[in-house]
């Protein structure tokens, strides 16, 4: 799931979802 680090703008938008993914 390192794509969030490559897409910082999506990282903030999916911050809530990323926590569930991680």
Secondary structure, 3 states (H helix, E strand, C coil): CCHHHHCHHHHHHCHHHHHHHC
